[in-house]
Amino acid sequence: MQALQLEKPHHFRFIEVPEPQAPGPGEAIVAVRAVGICGTDYGGFLGKMPFFSYPRIPGHELGVEVVAVGPGVVNVKPGDRCCVEPYINCQTCHSCTRGLTNCCEHHQTLGVHCDGGLRPPRRCSSSGRGRSASPPSSLPRCRVLA
């Protein structure tokens, strides 16, 4: 499977990435159907985004379709169209345990600090917004669009 990687400023290339493993408990496999390109992506392309690291698979504004779900997933099902919350937080640091996940000490933004959505299907967490009973995940969360 191929993904589009920004190897360095002004230089994209296609790379091979493995197919995602079957979804685990609380996870979903999603196929990207649309990607928004914003100023963050453009700044990364130009080499002017200070938080961007290379090489990187960009894409954090994602419209996806759920293609498979793991055990215990109740908020999404195959065929659901969703968006992906691009902010990954640990849910265990001081800020996260207070519900201030935007201030996470270990914050990662999909497509900026870690690989994003310009790729084939990927695994996502299907846990709800904010604190949840599910274990912390290093995966982005998918949200059902109303």
N, C-alpha and C positions, 0 to 999 in steps of 0.2 A: 504494500500500500504506500502511496506517495503523499507527502506533505510539502507545503511550500515554506521554506526556511529563509529568513533574512540572515544571511551568513555574516554580513558586516554592512555598514551604511552603503546604500545604493546598490546592493548586490543580493538578489534573490537566487535561490536554486531549489530544485526539487530533490528531496531526500526520501529514502525508504524508511518507513516506520512499521513496527509490528502491528498486527491486528490486535485489538483489545482482547484481554482475557474475558471469560464469562463473568458477568457481574456477581459480586459477592453480596453478603447481607447489607441492605440499605443502599445499594448501588444500582445504577441504570447505565445501559449503553445507549448513547445518543448519536445520531447522524446529523451533521451540520447541514442545514438547508439554506441559511443566509448568514452573511457576515457583514457587519457595519464597519466601515473604515472611518476612523476619526483622527483627530489631531495627534493623539498619542501614537497611533500607527505611523502617521506621516512624519512625526518628529523622530521616531525610531528609524524610519527609512533614511531620513536626512542625517542621522547621527547627532541630533540635537536634543534628544530626550535623556535627561540625566539619570533616570531610573532604569532605562532600558539596558539589557545585557545581551551580548551576542555570543554565539549564534542563537537565534530565537525563532520559534514558529509563532508568528503574530496572530492576533485575533482574539478580542475579548468581548465584543458585542455580537453575541451568537443567537440565532434562531435555530432551534434543533427539533428533531423528532425522536421520540423514545422508540428504540427498536427492541430492547430487552430489559427486563428488570430482575433483580436478585431477590432472595428470600426476604420477607418482611416489608417490602416496598408497598405502600398503600396510597401514596399521594400522586403517583404517576403510573401509567400503563402503556404498553406498546401502542403506537399510533398517536399518542398525545403530542401536541405541538407545545414546545416550552421555550423559555429563555434560560440562559445560564447566568447565574450570579458570578461575576468574574473575580470576586474578592475572596481569597482563601484565608481562613483564620484558624488558629489552633484550638479555640474554645477551652483552653486550659490556663492561659495566662491571667494576670490580675484584671486586665481590661475585659477580656472575653467573659470571665466568670461574673462580671458585673453587667453583662449585656452590651458592652461598648465594643463590639467586634470590629468596628471601623478603626479602633485604636490598638488593635492586636500587635503585640510585641514581635510577632513572627509573620506579619502580613505578607502575602504574595498576591500579585495581580496577574491573572491569566493573560498570557500573551505579552507580558512585560517582564516579570521576574521569573516566570516559568512558561513552558510552551502552551500556546493558545489553540485557536480553533481552525486555522487554515490547514486542516488535516482530515483524514477519513474518520469513521466513527471512533468515539472515545468513551471512557468510563467517566461517570459523574456520581456524586453523592446525591441521594434523593431526600436527604433530611430536610426538615422544616427550617424556617427562618430563625436566626438567633440560636439560643441555647436549645439543645434537644437531648433526648435520652440516648440517642445513638452515639457511638464513639466518635471522637474527633477524626476528621478526615483531611487528607492532603488533596482531595479531589474537589473540583468546583461543584457547586450545587445547581440542580436544575429546578426550575419553577414552572408550574403550569400557567399558561396564559389564559386569562378569562375571556 
